Amino acid sequence: MVICLRVVIMSYESSEDNFIVIEGLDGVGKSTVTEALSKELGAKKLSTPGKGIQKIRDFVDSDIHSRQTKFLMYMASNSSVSDRIENYLERDEKVVLDRYYFTTVVYNEVFSCENKSGKYKELMEHFDLVNPDRVFYLDIDEESRLRRLKGRSSKNKPYEMDRFLMKQIRDEYMNFVNEYGMEKIDAKPPLDDVVTNILGRLDYGI
């Protein structure tokens, strides 16, 4: 199954699930699942924003910059990682990516003062990006998500702990799940069970 957003897609096509994206809210376990899944598949593990973008992320994310500036920075990251993915796929290598343009659209729609106008979905049409073969959305109840956030070593951002805001973000993700065929995965079970669930859905005969 190929996820079809209204994006101008690069020419790469595959009969297998060689490019997989893991999506979800902060704290659901995306990075951990991406790491484990990539090892199981012998795939390249990538994430957005990429390392180059990380160097300017805090600066651009500051209040002095507009939503447009933030959107363009994250789209630059998506475009950069798309270039790398295209090269890997051309060499018949598999890729598992922690977040992609779905996150960029969802967060910008929710954070936009225009109140989810659909503007950022429309802007996505103008970018040439490699399209994933499968997108898995990791879902978990809010109490479990918050416990995981509090237990991780990295410093959490204030909005990640905001129940109301994160509900809005989850609702927007659900629009993508329903409209574009993302596959929702229960992320509450142990890691091995979550990865096994995903592997069982892939076209590798695993």
Summary of the structure (lengths in Angstrom):
residues: 206
radius of gyration: 16.3
end to end distance: 16.8
largest distance: 50.3
contacts: 611
relative contact order: 0.23
helix: 50%
strand: 14%
